[in-house]
Amino acid sequence: MKTVLEVTELSFSFERSRPVLQNIGFHVLEGEHLGVLGGNGAGKSTLLWCLSGLLRATGSIRLFGEEISKKSLARIVMVFQNPEDQLFMPALLDDVALPLVNRGLRKCEAQRVALDELDKLGLRDFAGRPANKLSIGERKRASIAAALITSPELILLDEPTAELDGRSARQLADLLARLAVPTIVTSHHLDFLRMITSRTLVLSKGRIIADGPTPDILDNQSLLQAADLIY
């Protein structure tokens, strides 16, 4: 399998005396669904922001065999924790079509593709509504639709189950488990990661303290306690 992402000695801090990430190293293979598990403040979201180019870290990030660049970043997409960061147009159809419009596709053609994408996720009937009229679960799925429309080669998802009830989380898990594109998913929702990932990293205080098959990680009670994930 090809390596999609390779991270070596990645470190980041907002202030020199307070490192957020320290010497992070891991890789993601083609088709792999990787979980990043950690308690509040572990550095999960910051890691994704560094991988997406929104924050500049030290160390090495190689995407698709090349050092991180504007060209390689165009091949990945990030789904933020709060759907409102991605859904803000007068109609959901415009939100989902926007990434294609920004890439130069004519609005009518972009909307046609967006409608097909919404249909795949069971959201076609909401195409004319603003996102704030949808449930949080529907908005989460719409954010993923907006991400998938550009045919990304790597998807980063930050805390996708935040604010979701059990039923909505299961629906989202079913959707993500079907994706063929490699994904990195941050969460502290253990059952959700068990449903959608094959491998999981555990972050604690900005460092990776474990990396292994998801079932092995989630069944290791002492590890989860050390990462402040269970009592």
TADABEL-V451079 format. One record per pair of residues at least 12 apart in sequence whose C-alpha atoms are under 6 Angstrom apart, sorted by the first residue. I is the first residue (numbers start at 0). J is the second residue. If there is no record, write none. Layout:
# TADABEL-V451079
((I;J) (I;J))
This chain:
# TADABEL-V451079
((0;29) (1;28) (1;29) (2;27) (2;28) (3;27) (3;28) (3;29) (3;62) (3;63) (4;26) (4;27) (4;61) (4;62) (5;26) (5;60) (5;61) (6;24) (6;25) (6;59) (6;60) (7;24) (7;58) (7;59) (8;22) (8;23) (8;24) (8;58) (9;22) (9;23) (9;57) (9;58) (10;22) (10;56) (10;57) (11;56) (19;42) (19;205) (20;205) (21;205) (21;206) (29;181) (30;179) (30;180) (30;181) (31;181) (32;181) (32;182) (32;196) (32;197) (33;183) (33;196) (33;198) (33;199) (34;183) (34;184) (34;185) (34;196) (34;199) (35;184) (35;185) (35;199) (35;200) (35;201) (36;185) (36;186) (36;187) (36;201) (37;187) (37;201) (37;202) (38;227) (38;228) (41;202) (41;203) (41;204) (41;205) (42;205) (74;151) (74;152) (75;151) (75;152) (75;153) (75;154) (76;154) (77;154) (77;155) (77;156) (78;156) (79;157) (80;157) (80;158) (80;159) (82;139) (89;129) (90;127) (90;128) (90;129) (91;126) (91;128) (91;129) (91;130) (92;126) (95;113) (95;145) (96;109) (96;110) (96;113) (136;167) (152;180) (153;181) (153;182) (154;182) (155;182) (155;183) (156;184) (157;185) (158;185) (158;186) (176;195) (197;212) (197;213) (198;211) (198;212) (198;213) (199;211) (199;213) (203;226))
